[in-house]
Amino acid sequence: MNALTSDPVTHDNIQLQSSSSTCTKKFIFRSRKKDFPDKYGTDSDSEDTETLEVIIPERMEASYGLYVWPCAPILAWYLFEHRNFLRGKRVLELGAGTALPGILCALCGADVTLSDSGKLPHCLEQSRKTVEANGLKGKVKVVGITWGLFLHDLIQLRNKVDVILGSDCFFDPVVFEDLISTIAYLLESNPGAKFLGTYQERSSDWSIEPVLKKWGLGCKHIPLNELANSCEVDLPQLLQDHTIHLIEITVQSNA
């Protein structure tokens, strides 16, 4: 099989609104069309090109959830390369903010719920703006899920999630316990589900492994060079001189 060739994700300011701190970005994903699914949900390629555009409103302010961080395009590109797997899947994005990965999944045919902290209404509103900007109002849900709190909106997701997403959620050790306990609850209450996420390495002293072990979870690292080799993504452009990891978290087998 010939290797899938793809253009890198591109993002351009397509509209500058009234405030200099507010803009809209267009993220363009392009690759050959996929026709025949393999065992991983990735399909063999044809000669026709498939393009997907995602519109992201941003506010360049101090609140981290109001603009796109480098981890989001990496996760979104990985998801785009597995887009046929996403069709019909029930996807939940944690800490969504501008919600690039989650919106991409919705445009690829997934049933998507975006979430951010119930204590951060401005981040939830940002997710709603992204939903509307991509013509998905009424199709994508936005709910408040505060990590570490097992409240109604979280409990309602029992047996309703296939894939959990998180882009740069492991930004500070202070959130590791709350975030991982939330992921553990979702995985335990949705048998067969998995968490896919990207995170930026900010300190070699930080590790999520002890917390994962405490909550009975296992983590697999997905090499980014495999993504670059399989679809000819311009990885340095995506990474922007950051060290970014792509991981899959599942319930650890007792075997």
Stockholm file with secondary structure:
# STOCKHOLM 1.0

chainA/1-255         MNALTSDPVTHDNIQLQSSSSTCTKKFIFRSRKKDFPDKYGTDSDSEDTETLEVIIPERMEASYGLYVWPCAPILAWYLFEHRNFLRGKRVLELGAGTALPGILCALCGADVTLSDSGKLPHCLEQSRKTVEANGLKGKVKVVGITWGLFLHDLIQLRNKVDVILGSDCFFDPVVFEDLISTIAYLLESNPGAKFLGTYQERSSDWSIEPVLKKWGLGCKHIPLNELANSCEVDLPQLLQDHTIHLIEITVQSNA
#=GR chainA/1-255 SS CCCCCEEEEEEEEEEECSSTTEEEEEEEEEEEEEEEECTTSCEEEEEEEEEEEEEEEEECSSCGGGSCCTHHHHHHHHHHHTHHHHTTCEEEEESCTTCHHHHHHHHTTCEEEEEECTTCHHHHHHHHHHHHHTTCTTTSEEEECCTTCCCHHHHTTTTCCSEEEEESCCSSGGGHHHHHHHHHHHHHTSTTCEEEEEEECCCTTCCSHHHHHHTTEEEEEECHHHHHHHHCCCHHHHHTTCCEEEEEEEECCCC
#=GC SS_cons         CCCCCEEEEEEEEEEECSSTTEEEEEEEEEEEEEEEECTTSCEEEEEEEEEEEEEEEEECSSCGGGSCCTHHHHHHHHHHHTHHHHTTCEEEEESCTTCHHHHHHHHTTCEEEEEECTTCHHHHHHHHHHHHHTTCTTTSEEEECCTTCCCHHHHTTTTCCSEEEEESCCSSGGGHHHHHHHHHHHHHTSTTCEEEEEEECCCTTCCSHHHHHHTTEEEEEECHHHHHHHHCCCHHHHHTTCCEEEEEEEECCCC
//
